[in-house]
């Protein structure tokens, strides 16, 4: 998919591109937070990395809702 194709879609293509970029940034943020975080259970880090890698649609959202509670302060 080239940039010309997205521009020919009009405003919808630009919105789709911006939403995709925002979701990618959210995914990278969650992955870095998991890797740098300290969890109560040592296996939780591996579990969250696997969830983030294989559950692309819901992984970062699930981590933001559920994962923050399993970290130590």
Order of alpha helices (4+ residues) and beta strands (2+ residues): alpha-alpha-alpha-alpha
